[in-house]
Amino acid sequence: MNIDEYMMKNFPSLSLEPPLFYNWNIGIRFELGDPNEENDEIYMDRVLKRGKTLLHTLHKKGDEIFIVCFFDQLHRKPFK
């Protein structure tokens, strides 16, 4: 099943556009990085660690998942 079929079957009225978190009646939001962190390397290390922890805690090996990300480039430069 591709993502369009999956979305129509499971979330028929959800549009994948910002603010995604507020476009559905149920949602869980996680802050992966400290928005006040000034050091980009420390910020991205924390984001990676928290993201991996969430992924491994919430899903079993072999689960099929779709990950949707919104990158807020207005507040932080992309990590290189």
C-alpha positions in Angstrom: 0.0 0.0 0.0 1.4 3.4 -0.9 1.1 6.5 1.3 -1.8 7.9 -0.6 -3.9 4.7 -0.2 -2.9 4.4 3.5 -3.9 8.0 4.2 -7.3 7.7 2.4 -8.0 4.4 4.3 -6.9 5.5 7.8 -7.1 9.4 7.7 -9.6 10.2 5.0 -10.0 13.9 5.8 -6.4 14.7 6.9 -4.3 16.9 4.8 -0.5 16.6 5.1 0.3 20.2 5.5 1.4 22.5 8.3 0.3 22.7 11.0 -0.1 18.9 10.8 -0.4 18.5 14.5 -3.5 20.6 14.6 -5.2 19.2 11.5 -6.4 16.0 13.2 -8.5 15.6 16.3 -5.8 13.4 18.0 -2.1 14.1 18.1 1.0 13.7 20.2 3.7 16.3 19.8 7.3 15.8 20.9 9.9 18.5 21.2 13.1 16.8 20.0 15.5 19.7 20.4 15.9 22.5 22.9 14.8 25.6 21.0 17.1 27.7 23.2 20.2 25.6 22.4 22.7 27.8 20.6 25.1 25.1 19.6 23.9 23.4 16.4 25.9 20.2 17.1 24.5 19.8 20.6 21.0 20.5 19.3 21.2 17.9 16.5 22.8 15.3 18.8 19.9 15.7 21.2 17.3 15.6 18.3 18.8 12.3 17.0 19.0 10.7 20.4 15.4 11.6 21.3 14.1 10.6 17.9 15.7 7.2 18.0 14.5 6.6 21.6 10.9 7.4 20.6 11.1 5.3 17.5 12.5 2.2 19.3 10.1 2.7 22.2 6.9 3.1 20.2 7.5 0.5 17.4 8.4 -3.1 17.2 11.0 -4.4 14.7 9.1 -5.1 11.4 6.4 -2.5 12.0 5.5 -0.6 8.9 5.4 3.2 9.6 5.2 6.5 7.8 7.2 9.4 9.2 6.0 12.9 8.4 8.4 15.7 9.3 7.9 19.5 9.3 11.1 21.5 9.2 10.7 25.0 10.6 13.4 26.8 8.7 12.2 30.2 9.9 13.8 29.7 13.3 16.9 27.5 12.8 19.2 27.0 9.9 19.3 23.4 8.4 22.0 21.3 10.0 24.9 20.5 7.6 
